Amino acid sequence: MFEEFVEERIDGDGATLFVRRAGPVGAPPLVLLHGYPQTSAMWHGVAPILARSFQVVCPDLRGYGRSDKPASNALHAPYSKRAMGNDIVAVMRRLGHERFLVGAHDRGARVAHRMGLDHPDHVAAMTLLDIAPTREMYADTSAAFARAYWHWFFLIQPHPLPEQIIGADPQGFWKLKCFNQAGGENPFAPDALAEYLTAFEDPAAIHASCEDYRAAASIDIEHDDADKGRKLDIPIQTLWAKRGVIETCYDALGLWRQRASHVSGEALDTTHYMAEEIPEGIAARMSDFFARNPIHAEVMR
């Protein structure tokens, strides 16, 4: 995976992140953010295609993969999407990118949403895969959603309940959660799956990922509420799975239009792990969206 990509560790804002990157010098910078319980390896089919025309940066988020796993606190602030987004802005700045594009899936898309609100001068446009806004998903929770996304309500339980249960069989939990979310199938390339399972064996990664979810149900919503209706004012493309919970339980476009001023998107015939199921299609949609936005020319300057 990731032939011709540089691998290195780069200081963020309180955590050092493992980063894969490649692409032509002078091309628009594009950061790709992964979801739970994965790593930057999820972009193995998408990133090499995009790296033909973008400077692609694929970090492991703090708490995941080979990135640092800082100690948390009672407010779960070190795993707030604000803290995780601050890492990404710091990494991109260290790479010389003051303004950049974002493609993000699952938890990474929640980081992207907060990062766009906190750093509007840095984020030019974004493509978000298979999420609706966190606050609205919790507010509109239904029995159908709770059954399908049971892990949302399991992982937020106080420490050490989920950590101990997951830690008894990390690989078994990982496969149960992810294969179930992929319709009972295994859509993951062997090398990527091996990386995910190895990373998730680390008790620190299990704890950090639980803290990610605890933050989403608490401090992240506080940050959203403090925005007092302020919207993202950048181009947003949202793509979601026809065979997934967002399609079944939510009006994705309607919810994103409550939180952002310039939203387009569509449902695709995939399950949740769309970047690994149809990488060429996701890469093409990202590339076309970013290229046709006026912001593309701005980033090129």
C-alpha positions in Angstrom: 0.0 0.0 0.0 0.9 3.6 -0.5 3.8 3.1 -2.9 5.9 6.3 -3.4 4.3 7.9 -0.2 6.6 9.3 2.4 5.9 8.1 5.9 6.9 10.3 8.9 5.8 11.6 12.2 4.9 15.3 12.4 4.1 17.4 15.5 0.5 18.5 15.8 -0.9 20.6 18.5 -0.2 18.5 21.6 0.2 15.2 19.8 2.6 13.9 17.2 0.9 12.3 14.2 2.0 9.5 11.9 1.5 10.8 8.3 1.6 9.4 4.8 2.0 11.9 2.0 2.7 12.2 -1.7 1.9 14.4 -4.7 3.3 17.0 -7.0 5.0 20.0 -5.5 2.8 23.0 -6.2 -0.4 21.0 -6.5 -3.3 21.9 -4.2 -2.9 20.4 -0.7 -5.5 17.8 0.3 -5.7 16.2 3.8 -7.6 12.9 4.1 -9.0 12.0 7.6 -10.0 8.4 8.5 -12.8 7.0 10.7 -13.2 4.6 13.6 -11.7 2.1 14.3 -9.3 2.5 11.4 -6.1 4.4 10.4 -4.9 6.3 7.4 -4.7 2.9 5.6 -8.4 3.3 4.7 -7.3 5.7 1.9 -5.0 3.1 0.2 -7.3 3.0 -2.9 -8.2 6.6 -3.0 -5.0 8.5 -2.0 -2.7 7.2 -4.9 -5.3 8.4 -7.4 -5.7 11.8 -5.9 -1.9 12.1 -5.5 -1.6 12.5 -9.3 -3.1 16.0 -9.0 -3.0 16.9 -5.3 -0.5 17.0 -2.5 -2.2 14.3 -0.4 -1.6 14.1 3.3 -3.0 11.1 5.2 -2.5 11.3 9.0 -3.5 8.9 11.7 -5.7 11.0 14.0 -4.5 11.4 17.6 -5.5 8.3 19.5 -5.4 6.0 16.4 -2.8 4.0 14.6 0.8 5.1 15.0 -0.1 8.6 16.3 0.3 9.7 19.9 -2.4 8.8 22.4 -2.4 11.7 24.9 -3.8 11.2 28.4 -7.4 12.3 28.6 -9.3 14.2 31.4 -12.8 14.3 33.0 -14.1 16.5 30.2 -12.6 14.3 27.4 -11.1 17.5 26.0 -7.9 16.0 24.6 -10.2 13.9 22.3 -12.6 16.7 21.4 -12.9 17.3 17.7 -11.5 20.7 18.4 -8.3 19.2 19.7 -8.1 16.7 16.9 -8.7 19.4 14.3 -6.0 21.6 15.8 -3.5 18.8 15.3 -4.4 18.7 11.6 -4.0 22.4 11.1 -0.6 22.3 12.9 0.6 19.4 10.8 -0.5 21.0 7.5 1.2 24.3 8.6 4.4 22.4 9.3 4.2 21.0 5.8 3.8 24.6 4.4 0.1 24.4 3.7 -1.8 27.4 5.3 -5.0 26.7 3.3 -6.0 23.2 2.2 -8.8 20.9 1.0 -10.3 18.1 3.2 -11.7 14.7 2.4 -12.9 12.8 5.5 -14.9 9.7 6.5 -16.8 8.9 9.7 -15.0 10.2 12.8 -12.6 12.1 10.6 -15.5 13.9 9.0 -16.6 15.1 12.4 -13.1 16.4 13.0 -13.3 18.1 9.6 -16.6 19.8 10.5 -15.2 21.3 13.7 -12.0 22.2 12.0 -13.9 24.1 9.3 -15.7 26.1 12.0 -12.7 26.8 14.1 -10.3 27.5 11.2 -12.3 29.0 8.3 -9.1 30.7 7.0 -7.4 27.3 6.6 -10.0 25.0 5.3 -11.0 25.7 1.7 -13.6 23.0 0.9 -14.4 19.5 2.1 -15.9 16.2 1.0 -17.5 14.3 4.0 -18.3 10.6 3.7 -21.3 8.9 5.3 -22.1 11.2 8.3 -24.7 13.7 9.3 -23.7 16.4 11.9 -23.0 14.8 15.3 -25.3 17.0 17.4 -28.3 16.5 15.1 -27.7 12.7 15.0 -27.9 12.5 18.8 -30.9 14.9 18.9 -32.8 12.8 16.3 -31.9 9.4 17.7 -34.5 6.7 17.0 -34.7 3.1 18.0 -33.6 2.1 14.5 -30.5 4.3 14.7 -29.7 3.0 18.2 -29.9 -0.6 17.1 -27.8 0.0 14.0 -25.2 2.3 15.7 -25.2 0.5 19.0 -21.4 1.3 19.3 -22.2 5.0 19.8 -24.0 4.2 23.0 -21.6 1.5 24.2 -18.4 3.4 23.7 -19.5 6.4 25.7 -20.0 4.4 28.8 -17.7 5.4 31.7 -14.2 4.0 31.8 -13.4 1.2 32.1 -16.5 -0.6 31.0 -16.1 -0.6 27.2 -12.3 -0.7 27.5 -12.4 -4.0 29.5 -15.0 -5.6 27.2 -13.2 -4.7 24.0 -9.8 -5.5 25.5 -10.8 -9.1 26.1 -10.9 -9.7 22.3 -10.0 -6.5 20.4 -9.8 -8.3 17.0 -13.1 -10.0 17.6 -14.8 -6.7 18.5 -13.3 -4.9 15.5 -14.6 -7.5 13.1 -18.0 -7.7 14.7 -18.5 -4.0 14.5 -17.0 -3.3 11.1 -18.1 -6.4 9.2 -21.7 -5.9 10.5 -21.6 -2.2 9.3 -20.5 -3.5 5.9 -23.6 -5.7 5.6 -21.9 -8.8 7.0 -19.1 -8.7 4.4 -15.4 -8.0 4.6 -14.7 -5.1 2.2 -11.1 -4.5 3.5 -7.9 -5.2 1.7 -5.7 -7.8 3.6 -2.9 -5.3 4.2 -5.2 -2.6 5.4 -7.1 -5.0 7.6 -3.9 -6.3 9.1 -2.9 -2.7 10.0 -6.3 -1.9 11.6 -6.3 -5.1 13.7 -2.6 -4.6 14.8 -3.3 -1.0 15.8 -6.4 -1.9 17.7 -4.6 -4.4 19.9 -3.0 -1.5 21.8 -5.0 -0.8 25.0 -4.1 2.9 24.6 -5.8 2.9 21.2 -8.9 1.2 22.6 -9.1 3.8 25.4 -8.4 6.8 23.2 -11.1 5.7 20.7 -13.6 5.4 23.5 -12.6 8.9 24.6 -13.2 10.1 21.0 -16.8 8.9 21.4 -17.2 10.2 24.9 -16.1 13.6 23.7 -18.6 13.5 20.8 -21.5 13.0 23.3 -20.4 15.8 25.6 -17.8 18.5 24.9 -18.2 18.4 21.1 -21.9 19.1 21.5 -21.1 22.0 23.9 -18.8 23.4 21.2 -21.5 23.0 18.6 -24.1 24.7 20.9 -21.6 27.6 21.5 -21.6 28.4 17.8 -25.2 29.7 18.2 -26.2 28.8 14.7 -23.0 29.8 12.9 -22.7 27.9 9.7 -19.8 26.6 7.7 -19.3 29.0 4.8 -17.2 26.8 2.5 -18.3 24.4 -0.3 -19.3 21.0 1.2 -19.8 17.8 -0.7 -21.5 15.1 1.3 -21.6 11.5 0.1 -23.4 8.8 2.0 -24.2 5.1 1.7 -27.5 3.9 0.2 -27.0 0.7 2.2 -26.2 2.5 5.5 -27.7 4.2 8.5 -27.5 7.8 7.2 -29.8 7.0 4.3 -32.2 5.0 6.5 -32.5 7.2 9.5 -31.6 10.8 8.4 -32.1 13.5 5.8 -28.4 14.0 5.2 -28.7 17.0 2.8 -31.3 18.6 5.0 -29.3 18.3 8.1 -26.1 19.6 6.5 -27.9 22.6 5.1 -28.8 23.5 8.7 -25.0 23.6 9.5 -23.4 24.8 6.2 -24.3 27.4 3.6 -23.1 25.6 0.4 -23.9 21.9 0.4 -24.3 19.4 -2.4 -24.2 15.6 -2.3 -25.7 12.3 -3.1 -26.2 8.7 -1.9 -24.0 6.1 -3.4 -24.7 2.3 -3.8 -22.3 1.2 -1.0 -22.2 0.4 2.7 -20.5 2.6 5.2 -16.9 1.8 4.0 -17.3 3.5 0.7 -13.7 4.6 0.2 -12.7 1.0 0.3 -15.6 -0.4 -1.7 -15.5 2.1 -4.6 -12.2 3.9 -4.3 -12.1 5.1 -7.9 -15.6 6.5 -7.6 -14.8 8.4 -4.4 -11.5 9.7 -5.8 -13.3 10.9 -9.0 -16.0 12.7 -7.0 -13.5 14.4 -4.7 -11.3 15.4 -7.6 -14.2 16.8 -9.7 -15.8 18.6 -6.7 -12.5 20.3 -5.7 -11.5 21.1 -9.3 -14.8 22.8 -10.2 -14.9 24.9 -7.1 -13.5 28.4 -7.5 -11.5 27.8 -4.3 -9.3 25.3 -6.3 -7.7 28.3 -8.1 -7.2 30.1 -4.8 -5.3 27.1 -3.4 -3.2 26.9 -6.5 -1.9 30.5 -6.0 
